[in-house]
């Protein structure tokens, strides 16, 4: 039986993943602190999508997807009762993009080079099982991507091997080759991939690109 999916955040990433998980046969609830935004998302996607508060979403979910702005990620996690996240897989799609404007097409990050936003959230919620994924591509291609070069690669990391296997299975179902890059410290590099993806987007105003790992 497929897992119950709870999505925290009702922006473009949250909406795209909610619709994608529903299309792939999952039960989905999406949460936001804005009731108006949630109702608009539900009207746009349809009644199979349930809506709720952040705590209701976390309580419902077997897998939680964090799809909020990086500047609000720690606050969103802190809003949820810790017991609702204990032992649960949290797919972290966020990047630590600062509020300051980009410089020559490069987003500014609020993290330091030897830390990552995912590590900060893992420290704040030590009983949750974080896996970084979906942060290095635009929402347009998160679900069932179609590229001339074949399946793109999604780089993931986290400390829990079973959680990464589960996320890898979901990514495979959604048209991605998942590449496990190790434990949570690797998020320092994977979050930079999100920044790198955005350079091409900001300079060309094109979103039709993704990364692929090639082997000989």
Protein Blocks (a to p, Z undefined) as FASTA:
>chain_A
ZZddddedjbfklmmmmmmmmmnopacddddfblklmmmmmmmnopklccddfklmmmmp
mbdcddbdfklmmmmmmmpcfklmgopacddfbdcddfbdceehiacdfbdfkbcfklmm
mmmmmmbccddehklccfklmgopacfkbpaddddddjblklmmmmmmmmmmnopacdde
bjfklmmmmmmmmmmmmmmmmmnopabbcdddddZZ
